[in-house]
Amino acid sequence: MKRTIIVWALLMTVGSYAQNLKLTADNVDKIVEAMTLEEKAAIIVGKGAVAFDGRGKIYDYVAGSAGATNPIDRLGVPPIVYADGPSGLRIDNKQTTRFPNGLLQAASWNVAAIESLSEAYGSEAKALGVDVVLGPGINIQRNPLCGRNFEYLSEDPLLSGLTAAAIVRGIQKAGVGACPKHFAVNNQELNRLNNDSRVSQRTLREVYLRNFEIMLRHSDPRFIMSSYNFINGVTASENRDLLTTILREEWHFNGAVVSDWGAGYDAAKMVSAGNDNIQHGTKSAYNRIIESVNNGTLNIDDVNTSVRRLLRAAVQAIRYDGGNFTDNPPLDRNALIVREQAPEGFVLLKNKDNILPLSKGDRLALLGTTSYDFIHGGTGSGFIHNPYRSVCMPEGLTDAGFTLDEELHRYYLDYMQGELKRCEKVNKNVPWCCEKERAMEAVPRKLISEAAKRDRAAVITLGRVFGEGMDRDYYHSYLLSDGEMALLRAVSDAFHREGKPLIVVLNVGGIVDMTMWQDMADAVLLCWQPGEEGGHSVADVLAGDQFPSGRLPVSIPVRYEDDPTAANFPRIKADKYENYSFYRYNGATPHYDVPNVDYTNYEEGIYVGYRYYTTRNVAVAYPFGFGLSYTTFDYKDMKVKDKGDAVEVSLTVVNKGARAGKEVVQIYCHAPEEGLDKPVRELKGYAKTSTLQPGEQERVTVSIEKDLLASFDESASAWVAPKGVYTLVAARDADTPVLTAGYKLSKPLRTDCRNVLRGSFIDQ
Ligand code: BGC
């Protein structure tokens, strides 16, 4: 009898212990032990489908959020709620801030500004109960026609990596997680679920993985998103070499990997590759995990590893321990931040006779349908459904103290009403992923020539909007349309006849052709997609209340065909009604026939963007790193110091002009060849000055981690930097060196890597 009582008491204790067992930061292993296989599969597989057109949205936690993990209530495991995207929260029913897109942020070359902007974003996610922001998008801008370039950062891995790290630090400072994406080599939208990126090991290491690696050196994201595409024959989300060997073993990433929504074919393969959370999640993925563990094809240790990573993220979730949130994001404060910070990334491409800034009080002829239908951000998962503000050019210019030409203004208000109605009708049938119909350019010549007599200057805004699910059409999106060319011609003729300037504002998610038209413009301001206060931010710059201090994060070629990837990038005629993500989609066994659709050969190798233009001496319209200021700067006293693990470059920047400005000092390197061909210029570091008043100077210091001087030698499977003299160039842009100094590396460097991600079909 006594024994029975003891056994019963013991069972009760264990039972109530299991009942009281709740997840904490210190008991993750115990929770894993206590979980059933079904619970493990449930946390690995996301809560369900989501679509951009409203079907199947996750409404349990945050309306319109992208997805969530399944909670396990009995063990105190909360859900982790994910929401898009890189430029602000894409959720329903709540207003959110439309932040400047990633491309603009990279164009700011200002990590401190990026970090504070991102903290403002993170605070909004926290207030609205979102645990993980699905961004930044950091894939290399390999080709100007990629549909997602507006949310991606740069053609250069260092600029991408450092920008991404600043975004991650900022978002996470606010107490929520960031999720850089899409790992890796997801550089085209066409057939993105089936396209095989065929890339050499050197190119992967130096370009397409390097941005992620640099980001991880400078930040600690809670999540990374694996991409849809194949890399040298294996899908990213089922790729153990990518997600475990490189990401965890070589780079020591501590967070969790979540798949892109619907990526991967075999849930068991995904988990054993190191893909911890499968979104959006399907019943068949859940069953597949259970069945694979039971039949021994999926190792339970791999399952437990993924579960452990997700539990560690769950401890940080907002709903952990019943946590609550304000539901009241600081929208007014964030609007101000967006307005003030956007000009950090505005790139002044042209400013003939310093016509900018204009004088407040000037009467302006405002033209171009985009002035009235300003583009604040891109489309797809990066689209913001309910932006708090949407400031267009008329409001911005008027608030800045300009007067608008009344007749033109009235004409446009009336014309746009009809055009917007027409577009709305057409766009009803255009799927979420496809380019939407926009107002056509049309304005009577007579109005233009009369305005030219009355007004001080003409301002034309040209726009381009695109996004996920489709690459840009060369004719309709990269080149200017006939209507746009006719407008430019008419305005340029009329205003120049009167001795008055034409200013063009480019409100675009990526570069456009400049060669056809730029001679007609006196000034060109590239403001990208600057977020919800766009009209104000642009007007502040035109009025001189703010100055543009961005530099191009991509090169602008003379002709699209000059781009080194032009021959190996799809250039298809876009059909408005097709979702191009699924173009020639064939499930787990893709086709391998059509180049650039079924597979894409990265034949240009490491010579992407300016690495190609500078090395092969190909002229560009505007080089990488280019950007004018309202003033000019001199550089002097360049010094190079060996600091052990780093090389420190310092120099003095002097504001030589009559206005305030900020300079971006770019340090490029030309490394000794020693068996490997090397680009003439590679960006190794940069620094942006603070605001310098006329005559003011600042000493800037750029620290270059020595191992960034190395190149990847495939034959040794190692990063190698031979001893010798490394030429360091302090430059205004990739084509404009100012000061040069040598750095002598006296001992060669070598870091061995695992020989993985080899593609047999690529000439190595
Ligand atoms: C996109 C991701 C996005 C996800 C969730 C996918 O289609 O590629 O960037 O975060 O959907 O909405």
Residues whose N, C-alpha, C, O or C-beta is under 5 A from the ligand:
A	BS01	BGC	A66 D84 L134 D260 W261 S381
